[in-house]
C-alpha cells in the first residue's frame, strides 16, 4: 500500500520528463503494477509541472507512452517560447 501512496505523491519537480517517467515506472515495478491503467496516467499527469499539465490535458493521446512524448514536446515548446521572449526583451 505504501508504494501506491508514493506513486500518488510522485512529483516531477526539477526532473526531466524522462527522469520523472523512469521514477514512475520504477514505482510501478515495485508495486507490481503490470498495466498502464488510467490510474497511472492520472498519477503521471497530476505530478507534472502545472504549465506542462495544463497544455497536455487539452491534447489527445492514446496511451502512457504517447502521453510522455506529448509532455516532452510541450516542454520543448515552453522552453522555445521562453527563450524567444528573452531575445525580444
C-alpha positions in Angstrom: 0.0 0.0 0.0 2.9 2.4 0.8 4.1 2.1 -2.8 0.8 3.1 -4.2 0.9 6.2 -1.9 4.3 7.0 -3.2 3.0 6.7 -6.7 0.2 9.1 -6.0 2.5 11.6 -4.4 5.2 11.4 -7.0 6.1 14.9 -8.4 8.2 16.0 -11.4 9.8 18.9 -9.5 13.2 19.5 -11.1 13.3 16.2 -13.0 13.2 16.0 -16.8 10.1 14.3 -18.2 12.1 11.2 -18.9 13.5 11.0 -15.4 10.1 11.5 -13.9 8.8 8.7 -16.2 11.6 6.4 -15.0 10.8 7.1 -11.4 7.1 6.3 -12.0 7.9 3.1 -13.9 10.3 2.0 -11.1 7.5 2.5 -8.5 5.1 0.6 -10.8 7.5 -2.3 -10.9 8.0 -2.3 -7.2 4.2 -2.2 -6.7 3.8 -5.0 -9.3 1.6 -2.9 -11.5 1.7 -4.6 -14.9 -0.8 -2.4 -16.8 -0.6 1.2 -17.7 -4.0 1.8 -16.4 -5.9 5.1 -16.4 -4.8 5.4 -12.7 -1.1 5.5 -13.8 -1.8 8.1 -16.4 -3.8 10.2 -13.9 -0.9 9.9 -11.4 1.6 10.9 -14.0 -0.4 13.9 -15.1 -1.0 15.1 -11.5 2.7 15.1 -10.8 3.7 17.2 -13.8 4.6 20.9 -13.7 1.4 22.9 -14.0 2.5 24.6 -17.3 3.0 21.2 -18.9 -0.1 19.6 -17.4 -2.4 22.4 -18.4 -1.4 22.1 -22.1 -1.2 18.3 -22.2 -4.7 18.0 -20.7 -6.1 19.6 -23.9 -4.3 17.2 -26.3 -5.4 13.8 -27.4 -3.2 10.8 -26.6 -3.6 7.0 -26.9 -1.5 5.6 -24.1 1.1 6.3 -21.5 4.0 6.4 -24.0 2.1 8.8 -26.2 1.4 11.0 -23.2 5.1 11.1 -22.2 6.0 12.1 -25.8 3.4 14.9 -25.8 4.8 16.1 -22.5 8.3 16.2 -23.9 7.1 18.2 -26.9 5.1 20.6 -24.8 8.2 21.1 -22.5 10.3 21.9 -25.6 7.7 24.3 -26.8 7.6 26.1 -23.5 11.4 26.3 -23.5 11.5 27.8 -27.0 8.8 30.4 -26.2 10.7 31.3 -23.0 14.0 31.8 -25.0 12.2 33.8 -27.6 10.8 36.2 -25.0 14.2 36.7 -23.6 15.6 37.7 -27.0 12.8 40.2 -27.6 13.1 41.8 -24.1 
